[in-house]
C-alpha cells in the first residue's frame, strides 16, 4: 500500500514538472492559434460582401498574400469558401452558402 502512494506522488511530481517545462510552448501555441483565428475571421469578413481574389484579400486585410493563399486553400478544402470565376490570372473566392442542417461552431 505504501508503495502505491509513493508511486503516485512520484508520478504527480513528474507531471507537475512536465507542465512547468511545457508552459512556454503551450502559451506560444495558444497565441499562434488566436492569430490564425483572427486572420481567418478577417478573410471571411472581406468575402462576406463580394467575391475577391487572393491579392485583393491580402490588400484589404493587410495579411501577406502567401498566408492568405494558405488560409484560402484550407477554407476551400473544408467547404467554407468556394472558387468562383476567374479575374485575370486569379480565381475569385466567395463564402459558401450555409445549409440549414449545418450547426454553428
Chimera marker file (.cmm) of the C-alpha trace (Angstrom):
<marker_set name="trace">
<marker id="1" x="0.000" y="0.000" z="0.000" r="1" g="1" b="0" radius="0.5"/>
<marker id="2" x="2.822" y="2.391" z="0.872" r="1" g="1" b="0" radius="0.5"/>
<marker id="3" x="4.486" y="1.622" z="-2.472" r="1" g="1" b="0" radius="0.5"/>
<marker id="4" x="1.353" y="2.618" z="-4.387" r="1" g="1" b="0" radius="0.5"/>
<marker id="5" x="1.046" y="6.004" z="-2.678" r="1" g="1" b="0" radius="0.5"/>
<marker id="6" x="4.783" y="6.616" z="-3.157" r="1" g="1" b="0" radius="0.5"/>
<marker id="7" x="4.467" y="5.799" z="-6.889" r="1" g="1" b="0" radius="0.5"/>
<marker id="8" x="1.506" y="8.175" z="-7.133" r="1" g="1" b="0" radius="0.5"/>
<marker id="9" x="3.403" y="11.005" z="-5.508" r="1" g="1" b="0" radius="0.5"/>
<marker id="10" x="6.403" y="10.414" z="-7.809" r="1" g="1" b="0" radius="0.5"/>
<marker id="11" x="4.062" y="10.412" z="-10.831" r="1" g="1" b="0" radius="0.5"/>
<marker id="12" x="2.386" y="13.624" z="-9.648" r="1" g="1" b="0" radius="0.5"/>
<marker id="13" x="5.753" y="15.333" z="-9.259" r="1" g="1" b="0" radius="0.5"/>
<marker id="14" x="6.801" y="14.265" z="-12.758" r="1" g="1" b="0" radius="0.5"/>
<marker id="15" x="3.554" y="15.615" z="-14.206" r="1" g="1" b="0" radius="0.5"/>
<marker id="16" x="3.956" y="18.887" z="-12.343" r="1" g="1" b="0" radius="0.5"/>
<marker id="17" x="7.484" y="19.272" z="-13.727" r="1" g="1" b="0" radius="0.5"/>
<marker id="18" x="6.328" y="18.414" z="-17.246" r="1" g="1" b="0" radius="0.5"/>
<marker id="19" x="3.562" y="21.041" z="-17.112" r="1" g="1" b="0" radius="0.5"/>
<marker id="20" x="6.041" y="23.620" z="-15.868" r="1" g="1" b="0" radius="0.5"/>
<marker id="21" x="8.547" y="22.757" z="-18.616" r="1" g="1" b="0" radius="0.5"/>
<marker id="22" x="5.943" y="22.970" z="-21.365" r="1" g="1" b="0" radius="0.5"/>
<marker id="23" x="4.166" y="26.094" z="-20.156" r="1" g="1" b="0" radius="0.5"/>
<marker id="24" x="6.032" y="28.443" z="-22.519" r="1" g="1" b="0" radius="0.5"/>
<marker id="25" x="5.400" y="26.192" z="-25.536" r="1" g="1" b="0" radius="0.5"/>
<marker id="26" x="1.712" y="25.973" z="-24.717" r="1" g="1" b="0" radius="0.5"/>
<marker id="27" x="1.461" y="29.763" z="-24.484" r="1" g="1" b="0" radius="0.5"/>
<marker id="28" x="3.176" y="30.158" z="-27.866" r="1" g="1" b="0" radius="0.5"/>
<marker id="29" x="0.758" y="27.677" z="-29.422" r="1" g="1" b="0" radius="0.5"/>
<marker id="30" x="-2.242" y="29.479" z="-27.885" r="1" g="1" b="0" radius="0.5"/>
<marker id="31" x="-1.025" y="32.810" z="-29.241" r="1" g="1" b="0" radius="0.5"/>
<marker id="32" x="-0.484" y="31.346" z="-32.719" r="1" g="1" b="0" radius="0.5"/>
<marker id="33" x="-3.973" y="29.821" z="-32.759" r="1" g="1" b="0" radius="0.5"/>
<marker id="34" x="-5.503" y="33.122" z="-31.656" r="1" g="1" b="0" radius="0.5"/>
<marker id="35" x="-3.723" y="34.944" z="-34.503" r="1" g="1" b="0" radius="0.5"/>
<marker id="36" x="-4.878" y="32.340" z="-37.009" r="1" g="1" b="0" radius="0.5"/>
<marker id="37" x="-8.499" y="32.681" z="-35.917" r="1" g="1" b="0" radius="0.5"/>
<marker id="38" x="-8.197" y="36.463" z="-36.189" r="1" g="1" b="0" radius="0.5"/>
<marker id="39" x="-6.821" y="36.232" z="-39.752" r="1" g="1" b="0" radius="0.5"/>
<marker id="40" x="-9.471" y="33.731" z="-40.843" r="1" g="1" b="0" radius="0.5"/>
<marker id="41" x="-12.178" y="35.984" z="-39.448" r="1" g="1" b="0" radius="0.5"/>
<marker id="42" x="-10.735" y="38.970" z="-41.355" r="1" g="1" b="0" radius="0.5"/>
<marker id="43" x="-10.640" y="36.964" z="-44.602" r="1" g="1" b="0" radius="0.5"/>
<marker id="44" x="-14.235" y="35.777" z="-44.179" r="1" g="1" b="0" radius="0.5"/>
<marker id="45" x="-15.326" y="39.321" z="-43.359" r="1" g="1" b="0" radius="0.5"/>
<marker id="46" x="-13.903" y="40.544" z="-46.678" r="1" g="1" b="0" radius="0.5"/>
<marker id="47" x="-15.639" y="37.761" z="-48.601" r="1" g="1" b="0" radius="0.5"/>
<marker id="48" x="-18.994" y="38.458" z="-46.962" r="1" g="1" b="0" radius="0.5"/>
<marker id="49" x="-19.985" y="41.210" z="-49.399" r="1" g="1" b="0" radius="0.5"/>
<marker id="50" x="-18.428" y="40.166" z="-52.712" r="1" g="1" b="0" radius="0.5"/>
<marker id="51" x="-16.055" y="37.618" z="-54.263" r="1" g="1" b="0" radius="0.5"/>
<marker id="52" x="-12.369" y="38.598" z="-54.180" r="1" g="1" b="0" radius="0.5"/>
<marker id="53" x="-9.041" y="37.291" z="-55.424" r="1" g="1" b="0" radius="0.5"/>
<marker id="54" x="-6.181" y="36.348" z="-53.118" r="1" g="1" b="0" radius="0.5"/>
<marker id="55" x="-4.245" y="39.591" z="-53.872" r="1" g="1" b="0" radius="0.5"/>
<marker id="56" x="-7.374" y="41.669" z="-53.222" r="1" g="1" b="0" radius="0.5"/>
<marker id="57" x="-7.995" y="39.881" z="-49.915" r="1" g="1" b="0" radius="0.5"/>
<marker id="58" x="-4.346" y="40.393" z="-48.940" r="1" g="1" b="0" radius="0.5"/>
<marker id="59" x="-4.539" y="44.109" z="-49.722" r="1" g="1" b="0" radius="0.5"/>
<marker id="60" x="-7.804" y="44.557" z="-47.807" r="1" g="1" b="0" radius="0.5"/>
<marker id="61" x="-6.715" y="42.619" z="-44.720" r="1" g="1" b="0" radius="0.5"/>
<marker id="62" x="-3.024" y="43.574" z="-44.765" r="1" g="1" b="0" radius="0.5"/>
<marker id="63" x="-2.090" y="39.898" z="-44.448" r="1" g="1" b="0" radius="0.5"/>
<marker id="64" x="0.795" y="38.563" z="-46.543" r="1" g="1" b="0" radius="0.5"/>
<marker id="65" x="-0.508" y="37.117" z="-49.828" r="1" g="1" b="0" radius="0.5"/>
<marker id="66" x="1.269" y="33.805" z="-49.193" r="1" g="1" b="0" radius="0.5"/>
<marker id="67" x="-0.546" y="33.465" z="-45.862" r="1" g="1" b="0" radius="0.5"/>
<marker id="68" x="-3.867" y="34.437" z="-47.434" r="1" g="1" b="0" radius="0.5"/>
<marker id="69" x="-3.336" y="31.723" z="-50.050" r="1" g="1" b="0" radius="0.5"/>
<marker id="70" x="-2.793" y="29.096" z="-47.335" r="1" g="1" b="0" radius="0.5"/>
<marker id="71" x="-5.880" y="30.178" z="-45.413" r="1" g="1" b="0" radius="0.5"/>
<marker id="72" x="-7.994" y="30.308" z="-48.585" r="1" g="1" b="0" radius="0.5"/>
<marker id="73" x="-6.823" y="26.812" z="-49.542" r="1" g="1" b="0" radius="0.5"/>
<marker id="74" x="-7.758" y="25.484" z="-46.103" r="1" g="1" b="0" radius="0.5"/>
<marker id="75" x="-11.125" y="27.244" z="-46.076" r="1" g="1" b="0" radius="0.5"/>
<marker id="76" x="-11.843" y="25.874" z="-49.550" r="1" g="1" b="0" radius="0.5"/>
<marker id="77" x="-10.826" y="22.361" z="-48.517" r="1" g="1" b="0" radius="0.5"/>
<marker id="78" x="-13.271" y="22.411" z="-45.619" r="1" g="1" b="0" radius="0.5"/>
<marker id="79" x="-16.104" y="23.885" z="-47.681" r="1" g="1" b="0" radius="0.5"/>
<marker id="80" x="-16.266" y="27.278" z="-46.020" r="1" g="1" b="0" radius="0.5"/>
<marker id="81" x="-15.491" y="29.183" z="-49.227" r="1" g="1" b="0" radius="0.5"/>
<marker id="82" x="-15.890" y="28.312" z="-52.867" r="1" g="1" b="0" radius="0.5"/>
<marker id="83" x="-13.976" y="29.163" z="-56.003" r="1" g="1" b="0" radius="0.5"/>
<marker id="84" x="-15.771" y="31.494" z="-58.385" r="1" g="1" b="0" radius="0.5"/>
<marker id="85" x="-14.959" y="32.934" z="-61.772" r="1" g="1" b="0" radius="0.5"/>
<marker id="86" x="-11.513" y="33.994" z="-62.896" r="1" g="1" b="0" radius="0.5"/>
<marker id="87" x="-10.481" y="37.630" z="-62.665" r="1" g="1" b="0" radius="0.5"/>
<marker id="88" x="-7.448" y="37.870" z="-64.932" r="1" g="1" b="0" radius="0.5"/>
<marker id="89" x="-4.986" y="35.248" z="-63.726" r="1" g="1" b="0" radius="0.5"/>
<marker id="90" x="-6.653" y="34.761" z="-60.344" r="1" g="1" b="0" radius="0.5"/>
<marker id="91" x="-9.775" y="32.985" z="-59.215" r="1" g="1" b="0" radius="0.5"/>
<marker id="92" x="-12.276" y="34.869" z="-57.125" r="1" g="1" b="0" radius="0.5"/>
<marker id="93" x="-13.425" y="33.282" z="-53.879" r="1" g="1" b="0" radius="0.5"/>
<marker id="94" x="-16.684" y="33.747" z="-52.034" r="1" g="1" b="0" radius="0.5"/>
<marker id="95" x="-18.256" y="32.399" z="-48.865" r="1" g="1" b="0" radius="0.5"/>
<marker id="96" x="-20.102" y="29.128" z="-49.249" r="1" g="1" b="0" radius="0.5"/>
<marker id="97" x="-23.823" y="29.083" z="-48.639" r="1" g="1" b="0" radius="0.5"/>
<marker id="98" x="-24.694" y="27.659" z="-45.231" r="1" g="1" b="0" radius="0.5"/>
<marker id="99" x="-27.053" y="24.721" z="-45.328" r="1" g="1" b="0" radius="0.5"/>
<marker id="100" x="-29.974" y="24.584" z="-42.915" r="1" g="1" b="0" radius="0.5"/>
<marker id="101" x="-28.646" y="21.414" z="-41.232" r="1" g="1" b="0" radius="0.5"/>
<marker id="102" x="-25.242" y="22.964" z="-40.505" r="1" g="1" b="0" radius="0.5"/>
<marker id="103" x="-24.774" y="23.731" z="-36.860" r="1" g="1" b="0" radius="0.5"/>
<marker id="104" x="-22.954" y="26.866" z="-35.673" r="1" g="1" b="0" radius="0.5"/>
<marker id="105" x="-19.460" y="26.495" z="-34.279" r="1" g="1" b="0" radius="0.5"/>
<link id1="1" id2="2" r="1" g="1" b="0" radius="0.2"/>
<link id1="2" id2="3" r="1" g="1" b="0" radius="0.2"/>
<link id1="3" id2="4" r="1" g="1" b="0" radius="0.2"/>
<link id1="4" id2="5" r="1" g="1" b="0" radius="0.2"/>
<link id1="5" id2="6" r="1" g="1" b="0" radius="0.2"/>
<link id1="6" id2="7" r="1" g="1" b="0" radius="0.2"/>
<link id1="7" id2="8" r="1" g="1" b="0" radius="0.2"/>
<link id1="8" id2="9" r="1" g="1" b="0" radius="0.2"/>
<link id1="9" id2="10" r="1" g="1" b="0" radius="0.2"/>
<link id1="10" id2="11" r="1" g="1" b="0" radius="0.2"/>
<link id1="11" id2="12" r="1" g="1" b="0" radius="0.2"/>
<link id1="12" id2="13" r="1" g="1" b="0" radius="0.2"/>
<link id1="13" id2="14" r="1" g="1" b="0" radius="0.2"/>
<link id1="14" id2="15" r="1" g="1" b="0" radius="0.2"/>
<link id1="15" id2="16" r="1" g="1" b="0" radius="0.2"/>
<link id1="16" id2="17" r="1" g="1" b="0" radius="0.2"/>
<link id1="17" id2="18" r="1" g="1" b="0" radius="0.2"/>
<link id1="18" id2="19" r="1" g="1" b="0" radius="0.2"/>
<link id1="19" id2="20" r="1" g="1" b="0" radius="0.2"/>
<link id1="20" id2="21" r="1" g="1" b="0" radius="0.2"/>
<link id1="21" id2="22" r="1" g="1" b="0" radius="0.2"/>
<link id1="22" id2="23" r="1" g="1" b="0" radius="0.2"/>
<link id1="23" id2="24" r="1" g="1" b="0" radius="0.2"/>
<link id1="24" id2="25" r="1" g="1" b="0" radius="0.2"/>
<link id1="25" id2="26" r="1" g="1" b="0" radius="0.2"/>
<link id1="26" id2="27" r="1" g="1" b="0" radius="0.2"/>
<link id1="27" id2="28" r="1" g="1" b="0" radius="0.2"/>
<link id1="28" id2="29" r="1" g="1" b="0" radius="0.2"/>
<link id1="29" id2="30" r="1" g="1" b="0" radius="0.2"/>
<link id1="30" id2="31" r="1" g="1" b="0" radius="0.2"/>
<link id1="31" id2="32" r="1" g="1" b="0" radius="0.2"/>
<link id1="32" id2="33" r="1" g="1" b="0" radius="0.2"/>
<link id1="33" id2="34" r="1" g="1" b="0" radius="0.2"/>
<link id1="34" id2="35" r="1" g="1" b="0" radius="0.2"/>
<link id1="35" id2="36" r="1" g="1" b="0" radius="0.2"/>
<link id1="36" id2="37" r="1" g="1" b="0" radius="0.2"/>
<link id1="37" id2="38" r="1" g="1" b="0" radius="0.2"/>
<link id1="38" id2="39" r="1" g="1" b="0" radius="0.2"/>
<link id1="39" id2="40" r="1" g="1" b="0" radius="0.2"/>
<link id1="40" id2="41" r="1" g="1" b="0" radius="0.2"/>
<link id1="41" id2="42" r="1" g="1" b="0" radius="0.2"/>
<link id1="42" id2="43" r="1" g="1" b="0" radius="0.2"/>
<link id1="43" id2="44" r="1" g="1" b="0" radius="0.2"/>
<link id1="44" id2="45" r="1" g="1" b="0" radius="0.2"/>
<link id1="45" id2="46" r="1" g="1" b="0" radius="0.2"/>
<link id1="46" id2="47" r="1" g="1" b="0" radius="0.2"/>
<link id1="47" id2="48" r="1" g="1" b="0" radius="0.2"/>
<link id1="48" id2="49" r="1" g="1" b="0" radius="0.2"/>
<link id1="49" id2="50" r="1" g="1" b="0" radius="0.2"/>
<link id1="50" id2="51" r="1" g="1" b="0" radius="0.2"/>
<link id1="51" id2="52" r="1" g="1" b="0" radius="0.2"/>
<link id1="52" id2="53" r="1" g="1" b="0" radius="0.2"/>
<link id1="53" id2="54" r="1" g="1" b="0" radius="0.2"/>
<link id1="54" id2="55" r="1" g="1" b="0" radius="0.2"/>
<link id1="55" id2="56" r="1" g="1" b="0" radius="0.2"/>
<link id1="56" id2="57" r="1" g="1" b="0" radius="0.2"/>
<link id1="57" id2="58" r="1" g="1" b="0" radius="0.2"/>
<link id1="58" id2="59" r="1" g="1" b="0" radius="0.2"/>
<link id1="59" id2="60" r="1" g="1" b="0" radius="0.2"/>
<link id1="60" id2="61" r="1" g="1" b="0" radius="0.2"/>
<link id1="61" id2="62" r="1" g="1" b="0" radius="0.2"/>
<link id1="62" id2="63" r="1" g="1" b="0" radius="0.2"/>
<link id1="63" id2="64" r="1" g="1" b="0" radius="0.2"/>
<link id1="64" id2="65" r="1" g="1" b="0" radius="0.2"/>
<link id1="65" id2="66" r="1" g="1" b="0" radius="0.2"/>
<link id1="66" id2="67" r="1" g="1" b="0" radius="0.2"/>
<link id1="67" id2="68" r="1" g="1" b="0" radius="0.2"/>
<link id1="68" id2="69" r="1" g="1" b="0" radius="0.2"/>
<link id1="69" id2="70" r="1" g="1" b="0" radius="0.2"/>
<link id1="70" id2="71" r="1" g="1" b="0" radius="0.2"/>
<link id1="71" id2="72" r="1" g="1" b="0" radius="0.2"/>
<link id1="72" id2="73" r="1" g="1" b="0" radius="0.2"/>
<link id1="73" id2="74" r="1" g="1" b="0" radius="0.2"/>
<link id1="74" id2="75" r="1" g="1" b="0" radius="0.2"/>
<link id1="75" id2="76" r="1" g="1" b="0" radius="0.2"/>
<link id1="76" id2="77" r="1" g="1" b="0" radius="0.2"/>
<link id1="77" id2="78" r="1" g="1" b="0" radius="0.2"/>
<link id1="78" id2="79" r="1" g="1" b="0" radius="0.2"/>
<link id1="79" id2="80" r="1" g="1" b="0" radius="0.2"/>
<link id1="80" id2="81" r="1" g="1" b="0" radius="0.2"/>
<link id1="81" id2="82" r="1" g="1" b="0" radius="0.2"/>
<link id1="82" id2="83" r="1" g="1" b="0" radius="0.2"/>
<link id1="83" id2="84" r="1" g="1" b="0" radius="0.2"/>
<link id1="84" id2="85" r="1" g="1" b="0" radius="0.2"/>
<link id1="85" id2="86" r="1" g="1" b="0" radius="0.2"/>
<link id1="86" id2="87" r="1" g="1" b="0" radius="0.2"/>
<link id1="87" id2="88" r="1" g="1" b="0" radius="0.2"/>
<link id1="88" id2="89" r="1" g="1" b="0" radius="0.2"/>
<link id1="89" id2="90" r="1" g="1" b="0" radius="0.2"/>
<link id1="90" id2="91" r="1" g="1" b="0" radius="0.2"/>
<link id1="91" id2="92" r="1" g="1" b="0" radius="0.2"/>
<link id1="92" id2="93" r="1" g="1" b="0" radius="0.2"/>
<link id1="93" id2="94" r="1" g="1" b="0" radius="0.2"/>
<link id1="94" id2="95" r="1" g="1" b="0" radius="0.2"/>
<link id1="95" id2="96" r="1" g="1" b="0" radius="0.2"/>
<link id1="96" id2="97" r="1" g="1" b="0" radius="0.2"/>
<link id1="97" id2="98" r="1" g="1" b="0" radius="0.2"/>
<link id1="98" id2="99" r="1" g="1" b="0" radius="0.2"/>
<link id1="99" id2="100" r="1" g="1" b="0" radius="0.2"/>
<link id1="100" id2="101" r="1" g="1" b="0" radius="0.2"/>
<link id1="101" id2="102" r="1" g="1" b="0" radius="0.2"/>
<link id1="102" id2="103" r="1" g="1" b="0" radius="0.2"/>
<link id1="103" id2="104" r="1" g="1" b="0" radius="0.2"/>
<link id1="104" id2="105" r="1" g="1" b="0" radius="0.2"/>
</marker_set>
